[in-house]
Amino acid sequence: MGRTYLKGGALIAPVPAALVTCGTEDGKRNVLTAAWTGIVNTRPPMAYVSIRPERHSYSIIKETGEFVINLTTSKMAREVDFCGMKSGNKLDKFAKCGFETVKGENVSCPVILSSPVSIECKVREAAELGSHTMFIGDIVGVSVDERYIDSKGKINLQQAGLLAYAHGEYFALGRKLGDFGFSVKKKGRK
């Protein structure tokens, strides 16, 4: 079986279909869908989101220096798609989607309560890379829906039905295949 070669392009998939919130709970705020987001460092913990300068959230994040990455579930797919298709410039997407929010614990941004995990970030650096600006943020707090904390205090998202995005399509994640390090674990060890 052969391979087809394409010119270089943005084709890493799947990626999270995250809802990024910014602004303040009681003022100018917005929510947008971002698939170009992830972890960039462990110590100190850092994450990023890449946003086009013409997006409404861009100027809010640039001004406030804060954002929250809210992971999403398959039950939220319609709202996630909507928040990626509509601008918050003249529309309150929180109200339109029925999102309940609270102020972040460590940032002023709204946290979406239906999100299983919300990652609060303060911008460390903004790298203008061409079509997008990558906002690299220090992770200053993480909130997790208590339904996804097991009896040992471990985050267990297997039942959350996390939403992923792959080249124009949404997918539900769910079936666990193994734990980190399972390929090298000696038989009989837990």
Stockholm file with secondary structure:
# STOCKHOLM 1.0

chainA/1-190         MGRTYLKGGALIAPVPAALVTCGTEDGKRNVLTAAWTGIVNTRPPMAYVSIRPERHSYSIIKETGEFVINLTTSKMAREVDFCGMKSGNKLDKFAKCGFETVKGENVSCPVILSSPVSIECKVREAAELGSHTMFIGDIVGVSVDERYIDSKGKINLQQAGLLAYAHGEYFALGRKLGDFGFSVKKKGRK
#=GR chainA/1-190 SS CCCCCCCSCCCCCCEECEEEEEECTTSSEEEEEESSEEEEETTTTEEEEEECTTSHHHHHHHHHCEEEEECCBGGGHHHHHHHHHSCTTSSCHHHHHTCCEEECSSSSSEEETTSSEEEEEEEEEEEECSSCEEEEEEEEEEEECGGGBCTTSCBCCGGGCBEEEETTEEEECCCCCCCTTTTTCCTTCC
#=GC SS_cons         CCCCCCCSCCCCCCEECEEEEEECTTSSEEEEEESSEEEEETTTTEEEEEECTTSHHHHHHHHHCEEEEECCBGGGHHHHHHHHHSCTTSSCHHHHHTCCEEECSSSSSEEETTSSEEEEEEEEEEEECSSCEEEEEEEEEEEECGGGBCTTSCBCCGGGCBEEEETTEEEECCCCCCCTTTTTCCTTCC
//
